[in-house]
């Protein structure tokens, strides 16, 4: 069992992190101070050139923002290894001070609340190269089988300021979208988020590829993908489906990506209309495994079923679908549409998205296969530390936010004990907070309110503590005694048990309760652990 857990987490790239001291850099990146809260980003207009041979970027980002409180200084971010050429407002070069990756920009006169401003941030440099993308942030510079450059970038957690100047905090998305214009050597294509709006031969050996995003977008979702791509176009009920793949993989992609339409039909039925229809949906082949880049989902699973050809549930059910297609697309609803204010609450992204895999399986293969899959995921839960991370320092919690989070949601479904109601709640959640940035308490309050059940103790136990709840059972004669053992004070949760083929729901609390049962063997009492992620202690 222990070896299996280690292997599973090694595959995922999820590591248990020991307690650590947080640095000034952490606070500058993860914290919210007046220099950040005094303005609201409206738009990014990125215009850069990427030299694959030199691994070099130069260009600018035009940052449009609304002033929300009078200020004479704001904080933007750009990794300190990248060079600031100049920062300009209305033709005037601004003064700035660098502090780690933070850039504090001073204005000659205070900016007034309610005004809209646009600065041009000129920069250049060699961005950090990832050692193991997407688990460590950075660029990937490689070549395809024909020897042509193949480049991608993934920066979730590490920070978008790794490669472009940005307000690098998850709480502020550009309300009015972005343009991403990227010049690359002739013969190559750049694919970014949103809609392709045209290309221009710059007459210097480079062609610029222009993309426009209409929707708000997470900073870490903005991306570049550079290769000699083939373009495949499809459509599902008016939703554009575009695939950009290496030319020699075109036929493989056509076959593998047949999964997209039934996936989209399932997700739209359960979670609501695809959130970014104006920007279309794309899968883009990348030299790293995958990432949920909004409207340009990174795909690098090698056209195999499962996760790199394996099954993260250890049941065989995980081989019924291409993990990267399903999981990363699930993020379009959970993570890209509904976004957590602080990455300490990244369970809002990962728990729901991992659960979307189970939802997909139920849509296509039925309830039993879905339950088999989600139950199998318990093998990869470490219960090493809380799922919720540390706020204000850009630190996520345990990697258990994936599997433990999905198991928690499956448990809550069975607490609700009414599938029609459950699916209605999940759909309403997706639609209520569509394209919004929220915190964890908002999620908990919503599910409690809509279910009519106080789910705060349940969420707390699974998210704030290492341990999962343990159901203690004793049988004396024909009297069953039961209670919950949990870290959360006054923990209470209903649970289903099977007694000689008959399902009974116990309204468990942290106090001993007694129920008369038609059996004298403790082994005849079987809690439904497939439906409830719990421990069981029988005496």
C-alpha angles and dihedrals in degrees: 000000000000092000090048090054093049092049092048094051093044088055090052095044090234114144131188107240121208122226112286143181116255120231134216087257090057091051093046091052099038103033133088116222132160091273087064104031094049092075138042119210113234102177146354121212107188120190115175144149121223120202107200095195095051093033086227136147128198131168139074147278119221105210117197116193142168118230109234097179131018109271142159095197136044135182123234124167138231126156109261093238088066118084123237108218096182143319114221134190119185091339094310121116111232129218119239142177125213122219112177103304094338120100114202109201120200125206124211090231130021116272110236124234111260096024122122119225137183125201128185112222109198116196146153142183149104108297122220114277116224118240092200112007133225093022094055117038124247149078126308114213111186141129133249124235091277093054096253120136116269115187136176140160135212122178110162109148093003092068139254088246085077087088111009137030110261146141090266102205126106093225094072122059122174100265094207099043129241147264120229114196114179127179116207134170115288112270093039130089131214118214118193137162125303128007127346107242101179146294133247131203103226092200091234100091092279135098121204118220116203126206132176130203117201097186134067108272136195113251092236091052094064105101151166127218116186124188145106092282134186115215122223118187129198137157137216116196092321097321111120114229114195127179125194112193139159106278095242090054096053097108092044090051094051090056098040095045092057082094091070098077098051089042091053092047090052096045094045090050092050103031105024134253117339101277098224104044091140089061097041127224124277139179112202122191110236137185089239130060103264150294136194097247103171113257089350104066112192113234124191106144094119095243091287132134119246122014108324086332093309135099119243091197094055088222104097091245091098089067091067092082143026102261097207095052093049101037099043092045090051085063090066086077099029113043101005100047097024107036131183117237092224127026088233083079095050089129084083086068104034104035094053093041093050088048088053087069089061090046090053092050092050091051093053106024107022140252098293094055091046092052091047089054098047092044089053090056090071086079089072098048113110101185085208101141140341119304091225111078134208116293124229098019102076094252127141124210128237122330083239085090085091109051101014088047092053091047089050091054091047087052091051090050089058092043087058086049094194115094096195089053093045094053090046090053093048092049092047091049092054093047098040094056098031111151092359135126111227142163131240096259089059089058093048093047091049095052092044092050096045095043094044088229127112098241096169094101091048095050090044094053094049097039107032102040135051095229130073120223116278121214110215115204131187127176121201111176104313094333118104117205117196141170141155123256107203144143094236111090114247091006114189131175135153116237134187120233131183116226113184092330096314121111117226125179116221116205093215126194134167089271125082114260130184130222128180109233136186097241140069097202121085088207090067089064108083120176112214098248092168088067099033122047099220144123120245127211115189124188 
